[in-house]
Each structure stands twice: as C-alpha cells, then as structure tokens.
Amino acid sequence: MKESVFTLHNLIFGVYPYICLAVFFIGSWLRFDREQYTWKTDSTQLLSKDNMRLASNLFHIGVLLIFCGHFVGLLTPHFIFAAIMPDITHQYLAITAGTIFGITAFLGGVILWFRRFFNPRISLTSRWSDKFVLTWLMITLIFGLLTIPTSIGHAGHGDPRVVTSLAEWIQSIVYLYPNPAFIEGVDLIFKLHLFFGMTVFLIFPFTRLVHIWSAPFTYLTRSYQLVRTKRVKYQEVDRYDLGKSPEQ
C-alpha cells in the first residue's frame, strides 16, 4: 500500500510554510490598510531608559545579521557556493557567523525580555502580544543556538549534509516545488528551530513586528538636510548706562 503524503512531517514542512507566508503578506497588507493607527513600535524608552540603548542595539544588530546570513546562506544556489568554497567550509562559516550573531542577539534579547516582564512600568503598559512575540522570538533564537553543537558535531565528522539539506528544502519552498523529503533525516533540534522560525511569519501581522516594513531605509539615500536656527541679533548694553541720557 502506498504511503500517504499527508503525514505530519509533510504537512509541517510542505504545507505550513505557505500558510505562514500567505498570512504574512496578506495579513500585513490588511493591517496597514485598515488599522494604520496600530502600525507602530510602542517604544518603552520614555518609560525607562535603563539598558535600553545597549539591549536594543545588540538585539536588532544580531537579528538583522542572522536574517541576512540565513537569506544568503540558504537561498544562494548550491553551484555558486560550490564554485567559491567546499560544503564543509560553508558549514563552518555558518557555525561561526551563527554563533557570533546569535549570542549578540541573545544578550540583547535577554535584557529586553527582563525589562518587558519585570520592569513594573513597562510590564503594566505592555500588551499581551508584546510579551508573547518577544518570548516567541527568544525561544526561536535559543533553538537556533542549540543547533550549533549539533552542527559542530556533523562538521567534525566531515559531514556537511545538514546545511545542504536545509538549503535545498528552503529553495524548494521558494521555487514552489515543496519537497519535505530533503529534511526528513535532519536532527529534531533543526526541525524545532524551523517550526518556530516559520511561525514568526504567521504571527507577524498581529504584533508590533509590522514596524519592520516601515524601516527607514530611505534615510541612507535621501539628500542632506540643512537646519538653520533663527537667532535675534542684539547689542550688548551696559546696564549701568541705561539710566543716562544721550547728553550725559
């Protein structure tokens, strides 16, 4: 009897990605169209500045670099990487970059998480979605960091198949020929990280994450702004001479 294609593995890694992406794009568009007053970050800096700048910079820089690393490392066709470096070198590069950027984001995220939950002013004014999405991002990040020891173990045995399998699976999703079989044999920790990562796109339109769409990239290319102040010119007057007449 032929095995059914509707297995839990195939549904999660063959169908669920498209559900997440559909909600991500359509939900973001609907929220921008119908609820623009909620399209904001709700910064907590006015409520408390303690460690805010350090934590925010570490978290955002780390997350952005992780995203860029995933985008380039997993969506670049294999023949391009093969022309530049061996697969095992690609895996060590991913391990090194993931460790540095992941720890950077983790340190900032921990500070932000404790601010959100244990700073009385911030906690009381936070919506449940703010706490939920930050917690979900931190869990996703932790699972990502936990994949590193497993990746090191594979690389130590000269086995780069995990990174190539993940790349092939993601590219099959993007190119609309989903093939969950690519990652059937990968370790559970990678699948957990993938599931939580995909779900970030699912919850994206319903949280403060929508502000990512409004990132001020145009600041990098806009013209310089010249700011001039209007100052009133005055002549310094000796206060001891104010009572004297011009003849004096």
CYANA upper distance limits for C-alpha pairs under 8 A (distance plus 0.5 A):
  5 VAL  CA     10 ASN  CA      7.20
  6 PHE  CA     10 ASN  CA      6.65
  6 PHE  CA     11 LEU  CA      6.77
  7 THR  CA     11 LEU  CA      6.66
  8 LEU  CA     12 ILE  CA      6.61
  9 HIS  CA     13 PHE  CA      6.55
  9 HIS  CA     14 GLY  CA      8.30
  9 HIS  CA    180 PRO  CA      7.76
  9 HIS  CA    184 GLU  CA      8.24
 10 ASN  CA     14 GLY  CA      5.50
 10 ASN  CA     15 VAL  CA      7.54
 10 ASN  CA    180 PRO  CA      6.18
 10 ASN  CA    181 ALA  CA      8.39
 11 LEU  CA     15 VAL  CA      5.43
 11 LEU  CA     16 TYR  CA      6.58
 12 ILE  CA     16 TYR  CA      5.41
 12 ILE  CA     17 PRO  CA      7.78
 12 ILE  CA    195 PHE  CA      8.11
 13 PHE  CA     17 PRO  CA      6.92
 13 PHE  CA    180 PRO  CA      5.89
 14 GLY  CA     18 TYR  CA      8.30
 14 GLY  CA    173 ILE  CA      8.06
 14 GLY  CA    178 PRO  CA      6.02
 14 GLY  CA    179 ASN  CA      7.01
 14 GLY  CA    180 PRO  CA      6.03
 15 VAL  CA     19 ILE  CA      7.18
 16 TYR  CA     20 CYS  CA      6.74
 17 PRO  CA     21 LEU  CA      6.71
 17 PRO  CA    173 ILE  CA      8.02
 17 PRO  CA    198 MET  CA      6.85
 18 TYR  CA     22 ALA  CA      6.42
 19 ILE  CA     23 VAL  CA      6.72
 19 ILE  CA    202 LEU  CA      8.06
 20 CYS  CA     24 PHE  CA      6.47
 20 CYS  CA    198 MET  CA      6.95
 20 CYS  CA    199 THR  CA      7.00
 20 CYS  CA    201 PHE  CA      6.04
 20 CYS  CA    202 LEU  CA      4.92
 21 LEU  CA     25 PHE  CA      6.74
 21 LEU  CA    201 PHE  CA      6.88
 21 LEU  CA    202 LEU  CA      7.46
 22 ALA  CA     26 ILE  CA      6.40
 22 ALA  CA     27 GLY  CA      8.23
 23 VAL  CA     27 GLY  CA      5.55
 23 VAL  CA     28 SER  CA      8.17
 23 VAL  CA    201 PHE  CA      8.05
 23 VAL  CA    202 LEU  CA      6.29
 23 VAL  CA    205 PRO  CA      8.02
 24 PHE  CA     28 SER  CA      6.47
 24 PHE  CA    201 PHE  CA      5.84
 24 PHE  CA    202 LEU  CA      6.18
 24 PHE  CA    203 ILE  CA      8.06
 24 PHE  CA    204 PHE  CA      6.70
 24 PHE  CA    205 PRO  CA      6.57
 25 PHE  CA     29 TRP  CA      6.77
 26 ILE  CA     30 LEU  CA      6.67
 27 GLY  CA     31 ARG  CA      6.60
 27 GLY  CA    205 PRO  CA      5.79
 27 GLY  CA    206 PHE  CA      8.28
 28 SER  CA     32 PHE  CA      6.67
 28 SER  CA    204 PHE  CA      8.18
 28 SER  CA    205 PRO  CA      5.28
 28 SER  CA    210 VAL  CA      7.39
 29 TRP  CA     33 ASP  CA      6.58
 30 LEU  CA     34 ARG  CA      6.41
 30 LEU  CA     35 GLU  CA      8.31
 31 ARG  CA     35 GLU  CA      5.56
 31 ARG  CA     36 GLN  CA      7.24
 31 ARG  CA     39 TRP  CA      8.31
 31 ARG  CA    205 PRO  CA      7.45
 32 PHE  CA     36 GLN  CA      5.59
 32 PHE  CA     39 TRP  CA      7.37
 35 GLU  CA     39 TRP  CA      7.50
 39 TRP  CA    208 ARG  CA      7.83
 39 TRP  CA    210 VAL  CA      7.15
 39 TRP  CA    211 HIS  CA      6.92
 40 LYS  CA    208 ARG  CA      6.99
 40 LYS  CA    210 VAL  CA      8.08
 40 LYS  CA    211 HIS  CA      6.28
 41 THR  CA    208 ARG  CA      5.97
 41 THR  CA    209 LEU  CA      8.07
 41 THR  CA    211 HIS  CA      6.55
 42 ASP  CA    208 ARG  CA      8.21
 44 THR  CA     48 SER  CA      6.94
 44 THR  CA     49 LYS  CA      8.44
 44 THR  CA    122 ILE  CA      7.06
 45 GLN  CA     49 LYS  CA      5.68
 45 GLN  CA     52 MET  CA      7.15
 47 LEU  CA    121 ARG  CA      7.06
 47 LEU  CA    122 ILE  CA      7.07
 48 SER  CA     52 MET  CA      8.08
 48 SER  CA    121 ARG  CA      8.32
 48 SER  CA    122 ILE  CA      8.03
 49 LYS  CA     53 ARG  CA      7.98
 51 ASN  CA     55 ALA  CA      6.47
 51 ASN  CA    111 ILE  CA      8.03
 52 MET  CA     56 SER  CA      6.38
 52 MET  CA    112 LEU  CA      8.00
 53 ARG  CA     57 ASN  CA      6.53
 54 LEU  CA     58 LEU  CA      6.67
 54 LEU  CA    108 GLY  CA      7.64
 55 ALA  CA     59 PHE  CA      6.53
 55 ALA  CA    107 LEU  CA      7.85
 55 ALA  CA    108 GLY  CA      4.57
 55 ALA  CA    109 GLY  CA      7.24
 55 ALA  CA    111 ILE  CA      6.33
 55 ALA  CA    112 LEU  CA      6.64
 56 SER  CA     60 HIS  CA      6.43
 56 SER  CA    108 GLY  CA      6.70
 56 SER  CA    109 GLY  CA      8.33
 56 SER  CA    112 LEU  CA      7.77
 57 ASN  CA     61 ILE  CA      6.32
 57 ASN  CA    108 GLY  CA      7.74
 58 LEU  CA     62 GLY  CA      6.43
 58 LEU  CA    104 THR  CA      6.10
 58 LEU  CA    105 ALA  CA      6.09
 58 LEU  CA    107 LEU  CA      7.46
 58 LEU  CA    108 GLY  CA      5.24
 58 LEU  CA    109 GLY  CA      8.29
 59 PHE  CA     63 VAL  CA      6.54
 59 PHE  CA    104 THR  CA      7.08
 59 PHE  CA    105 ALA  CA      4.57
 59 PHE  CA    106 PHE  CA      7.26
 59 PHE  CA    107 LEU  CA      7.64
 59 PHE  CA    108 GLY  CA      4.86
 59 PHE  CA    109 GLY  CA      5.91
 60 HIS  CA     64 LEU  CA      6.48
 60 HIS  CA    105 ALA  CA      7.33
 61 ILE  CA     65 LEU  CA      6.65
 61 ILE  CA    101 PHE  CA      8.49
 61 ILE  CA    104 THR  CA      8.23
 61 ILE  CA    105 ALA  CA      7.53
 62 GLY  CA     66 ILE  CA      6.59
 62 GLY  CA    101 PHE  CA      5.25
 62 GLY  CA    102 GLY  CA      6.73
 62 GLY  CA    103 ILE  CA      8.20
 62 GLY  CA    104 THR  CA      5.70
 62 GLY  CA    105 ALA  CA      4.70
 62 GLY  CA    106 PHE  CA      8.42
 63 VAL  CA     67 PHE  CA      6.61
 63 VAL  CA    101 PHE  CA      7.75
 63 VAL  CA    102 GLY  CA      7.99
 63 VAL  CA    105 ALA  CA      6.22
 64 LEU  CA     68 CYS  CA      6.70
 65 LEU  CA     69 GLY  CA      6.48
 65 LEU  CA    101 PHE  CA      6.88
 66 ILE  CA     70 HIS  CA      6.61
 66 ILE  CA     97 ALA  CA      8.49
 66 ILE  CA     98 GLY  CA      7.21
 66 ILE  CA    101 PHE  CA      6.52
 66 ILE  CA    102 GLY  CA      7.41
 67 PHE  CA     71 PHE  CA      6.51
 68 CYS  CA     72 VAL  CA      6.60
 69 GLY  CA     73 GLY  CA      6.15
 69 GLY  CA     94 ALA  CA      8.28
 69 GLY  CA     97 ALA  CA      8.10
 69 GLY  CA     98 GLY  CA      8.38
 70 HIS  CA     74 LEU  CA      6.08
 70 HIS  CA     75 LEU  CA      8.19
 71 PHE  CA     75 LEU  CA      6.12
 71 PHE  CA     76 THR  CA      8.26
 72 VAL  CA     76 THR  CA      6.08
 73 GLY  CA     94 ALA  CA      8.00
 73 GLY  CA    167 ALA  CA      8.08
 74 LEU  CA    163 VAL  CA      8.46
 74 LEU  CA    166 LEU  CA      7.58
 74 LEU  CA    167 ALA  CA      4.91
 74 LEU  CA    168 GLU  CA      8.30
 74 LEU  CA    170 ILE  CA      7.39
 74 LEU  CA    171 GLN  CA      7.95
 75 LEU  CA    167 ALA  CA      6.90
 75 LEU  CA    170 ILE  CA      7.56
 75 LEU  CA    171 GLN  CA      6.44
 76 THR  CA     80 ILE  CA      7.44
 76 THR  CA     81 PHE  CA      7.83
 77 PRO  CA     81 PHE  CA      7.53
 78 HIS  CA     82 ALA  CA      6.54
 78 HIS  CA    164 THR  CA      8.28
 79 PHE  CA     83 ALA  CA      6.69
 80 ILE  CA     84 ILE  CA      7.13
 81 PHE  CA     85 MET  CA      6.34
 81 PHE  CA     86 PRO  CA      7.95
 81 PHE  CA     87 ASP  CA      8.15
 81 PHE  CA     90 HIS  CA      8.13
 82 ALA  CA     86 PRO  CA      6.26
 82 ALA  CA     87 ASP  CA      7.33
 85 MET  CA     89 THR  CA      6.69
 85 MET  CA     90 HIS  CA      7.10
 86 PRO  CA     90 HIS  CA      6.91
 87 ASP  CA     91 GLN  CA      6.79
 87 ASP  CA    160 PRO  CA      6.39
 87 ASP  CA    164 THR  CA      8.09
 88 ILE  CA     92 TYR  CA      6.84
 88 ILE  CA    155 ALA  CA      7.07
 88 ILE  CA    158 GLY  CA      7.14
 88 ILE  CA    159 ASP  CA      7.54
 88 ILE  CA    160 PRO  CA      5.66
 89 THR  CA     93 LEU  CA      6.57
 90 HIS  CA     94 ALA  CA      6.69
 91 GLN  CA     95 ILE  CA      6.67
 91 GLN  CA    151 SER  CA      8.24
 91 GLN  CA    155 ALA  CA      7.47
 91 GLN  CA    160 PRO  CA      6.68
 91 GLN  CA    163 VAL  CA      6.74
 92 TYR  CA     96 THR  CA      6.63
 92 TYR  CA    152 ILE  CA      8.23
 92 TYR  CA    155 ALA  CA      7.56
 93 LEU  CA     97 ALA  CA      6.61
 94 ALA  CA     98 GLY  CA      6.24
 95 ILE  CA     99 THR  CA      6.52
 95 ILE  CA    148 ILE  CA      6.71
 95 ILE  CA    151 SER  CA      7.54
 95 ILE  CA    152 ILE  CA      7.73
 96 THR  CA    100 ILE  CA      6.86
 97 ALA  CA    101 PHE  CA      6.49
 97 ALA  CA    102 GLY  CA      8.47
 98 GLY  CA    102 GLY  CA      5.89
 98 GLY  CA    145 LEU  CA      8.05
 98 GLY  CA    148 ILE  CA      8.23
 99 THR  CA    103 ILE  CA      6.48
 99 THR  CA    145 LEU  CA      7.42
 99 THR  CA    148 ILE  CA      7.72
100 ILE  CA    104 THR  CA      6.76
101 PHE  CA    105 ALA  CA      6.72
102 GLY  CA    106 PHE  CA      6.48
102 GLY  CA    141 LEU  CA      7.53
102 GLY  CA    144 GLY  CA      8.24
102 GLY  CA    145 LEU  CA      6.96
103 ILE  CA    107 LEU  CA      6.58
103 ILE  CA    145 LEU  CA      8.33
104 THR  CA    108 GLY  CA      7.05
105 ALA  CA    109 GLY  CA      6.36
106 PHE  CA    110 VAL  CA      6.53
106 PHE  CA    138 MET  CA      7.79
106 PHE  CA    141 LEU  CA      7.53
106 PHE  CA    142 ILE  CA      8.21
107 LEU  CA    111 ILE  CA      7.15
108 GLY  CA    112 LEU  CA      6.82
109 GLY  CA    113 TRP  CA      6.43
109 GLY  CA    138 MET  CA      7.25
110 VAL  CA    114 PHE  CA      6.73
110 VAL  CA    138 MET  CA      8.39
111 ILE  CA    115 ARG  CA      6.69
112 LEU  CA    116 ARG  CA      6.57
113 TRP  CA    117 PHE  CA      6.74
113 TRP  CA    131 LYS  CA      8.36
113 TRP  CA    134 LEU  CA      7.28
113 TRP  CA    135 THR  CA      7.75
114 PHE  CA    118 PHE  CA      5.96
114 PHE  CA    119 ASN  CA      7.70
115 ARG  CA    119 ASN  CA      5.50
115 ARG  CA    122 ILE  CA      7.46
115 ARG  CA    123 SER  CA      8.16
116 ARG  CA    122 ILE  CA      6.25
116 ARG  CA    123 SER  CA      5.83
116 ARG  CA    126 SER  CA      7.86
116 ARG  CA    131 LYS  CA      7.25
117 PHE  CA    122 ILE  CA      8.00
117 PHE  CA    123 SER  CA      5.71
117 PHE  CA    131 LYS  CA      7.83
118 PHE  CA    122 ILE  CA      8.40
118 PHE  CA    123 SER  CA      6.91
119 ASN  CA    123 SER  CA      6.31
120 PRO  CA    124 LEU  CA      6.57
121 ARG  CA    125 THR  CA      6.93
122 ILE  CA    126 SER  CA      6.51
126 SER  CA    130 ASP  CA      6.72
126 SER  CA    131 LYS  CA      7.66
127 ARG  CA    131 LYS  CA      7.38
128 TRP  CA    132 PHE  CA      6.56
129 SER  CA    133 VAL  CA      6.41
129 SER  CA    206 PHE  CA      8.35
129 SER  CA    207 THR  CA      6.45
129 SER  CA    208 ARG  CA      8.38
130 ASP  CA    134 LEU  CA      6.79
130 ASP  CA    207 THR  CA      7.31
130 ASP  CA    208 ARG  CA      7.30
131 LYS  CA    135 THR  CA      6.63
132 PHE  CA    136 TRP  CA      6.61
133 VAL  CA    137 LEU  CA      6.58
133 VAL  CA    203 ILE  CA      8.35
133 VAL  CA    207 THR  CA      7.48
134 LEU  CA    138 MET  CA      6.70
135 THR  CA    139 ILE  CA      6.73
136 TRP  CA    140 THR  CA      6.68
136 TRP  CA    196 PHE  CA      8.10
136 TRP  CA    200 VAL  CA      8.13
137 LEU  CA    141 LEU  CA      6.59
137 LEU  CA    200 VAL  CA      7.84
138 MET  CA    142 ILE  CA      6.55
139 ILE  CA    143 PHE  CA      6.71
139 ILE  CA    196 PHE  CA      8.25
140 THR  CA    144 GLY  CA      6.73
140 THR  CA    193 HIS  CA      6.38
140 THR  CA    196 PHE  CA      5.94
140 THR  CA    197 GLY  CA      6.52
141 LEU  CA    145 LEU  CA      6.79
141 LEU  CA    193 HIS  CA      8.45
142 ILE  CA    146 LEU  CA      6.67
143 PHE  CA    147 THR  CA      6.96
143 PHE  CA    189 ILE  CA      7.25
143 PHE  CA    190 PHE  CA      8.24
143 PHE  CA    192 LEU  CA      7.48
143 PHE  CA    193 HIS  CA      5.70
144 GLY  CA    148 ILE  CA      7.72
144 GLY  CA    190 PHE  CA      8.07
144 GLY  CA    193 HIS  CA      6.21
146 LEU  CA    150 THR  CA      8.01
146 LEU  CA    189 ILE  CA      7.67
147 THR  CA    151 SER  CA      6.64
147 THR  CA    189 ILE  CA      6.57
147 THR  CA    190 PHE  CA      6.66
148 ILE  CA    152 ILE  CA      6.59
149 PRO  CA    153 GLY  CA      6.72
150 THR  CA    154 HIS  CA      6.86
151 SER  CA    155 ALA  CA      6.56
151 SER  CA    162 VAL  CA      8.20
152 ILE  CA    156 GLY  CA      6.43
153 GLY  CA    157 HIS  CA      7.10
154 HIS  CA    158 GLY  CA      6.97
154 HIS  CA    159 ASP  CA      5.61
154 HIS  CA    160 PRO  CA      7.22
154 HIS  CA    162 VAL  CA      8.46
155 ALA  CA    159 ASP  CA      5.78
155 ALA  CA    160 PRO  CA      6.58
160 PRO  CA    164 THR  CA      7.20
161 ARG  CA    165 SER  CA      6.33
162 VAL  CA    166 LEU  CA      6.63
162 VAL  CA    186 VAL  CA      6.83
163 VAL  CA    167 ALA  CA      6.69
164 THR  CA    168 GLU  CA      6.60
165 SER  CA    169 TRP  CA      6.66
165 SER  CA    182 PHE  CA      6.00
165 SER  CA    183 ILE  CA      6.38
165 SER  CA    186 VAL  CA      8.47
166 LEU  CA    170 ILE  CA      6.69
166 LEU  CA    182 PHE  CA      7.74
166 LEU  CA    183 ILE  CA      6.93
167 ALA  CA    171 GLN  CA      6.57
168 GLU  CA    172 SER  CA      6.60
168 GLU  CA    182 PHE  CA      7.18
169 TRP  CA    173 ILE  CA      6.96
169 TRP  CA    178 PRO  CA      7.73
169 TRP  CA    179 ASN  CA      6.75
169 TRP  CA    180 PRO  CA      6.99
169 TRP  CA    182 PHE  CA      6.02
169 TRP  CA    183 ILE  CA      7.20
170 ILE  CA    174 VAL  CA      6.81
171 GLN  CA    175 TYR  CA      6.41
172 SER  CA    176 LEU  CA      6.56
172 SER  CA    177 TYR  CA      5.58
172 SER  CA    178 PRO  CA      5.34
172 SER  CA    179 ASN  CA      6.57
173 ILE  CA    177 TYR  CA      6.53
173 ILE  CA    178 PRO  CA      5.21
173 ILE  CA    179 ASN  CA      7.90
180 PRO  CA    184 GLU  CA      7.23
186 VAL  CA    190 PHE  CA      7.32
186 VAL  CA    191 LYS  CA      7.95
187 ASP  CA    191 LYS  CA      7.39
188 LEU  CA    192 LEU  CA      6.74
189 ILE  CA    193 HIS  CA      6.75
190 PHE  CA    194 LEU  CA      6.66
191 LYS  CA    195 PHE  CA      6.60
192 LEU  CA    196 PHE  CA      6.73
193 HIS  CA    197 GLY  CA      6.44
194 LEU  CA    198 MET  CA      6.52
195 PHE  CA    199 THR  CA      6.72
196 PHE  CA    200 VAL  CA      6.99
197 GLY  CA    201 PHE  CA      7.89
198 MET  CA    202 LEU  CA      7.39
199 THR  CA    203 ILE  CA      6.85
200 VAL  CA    204 PHE  CA      6.36
201 PHE  CA    205 PRO  CA      8.37
203 ILE  CA    207 THR  CA      7.23
204 PHE  CA    208 ARG  CA      8.19
204 PHE  CA    209 LEU  CA      6.16
204 PHE  CA    210 VAL  CA      6.90
205 PRO  CA    209 LEU  CA      7.61
205 PRO  CA    210 VAL  CA      6.38
206 PHE  CA    210 VAL  CA      8.35
210 VAL  CA    214 SER  CA      8.12
211 HIS  CA    215 ALA  CA      7.20
217 PHE  CA    221 THR  CA      8.30
218 THR  CA    222 ARG  CA      6.46
237 VAL  CA    241 ASP  CA      8.15
237 VAL  CA    242 LEU  CA      8.33
238 ASP  CA    242 LEU  CA      7.47
244 LYS  CA    248 GLN  CA      6.59
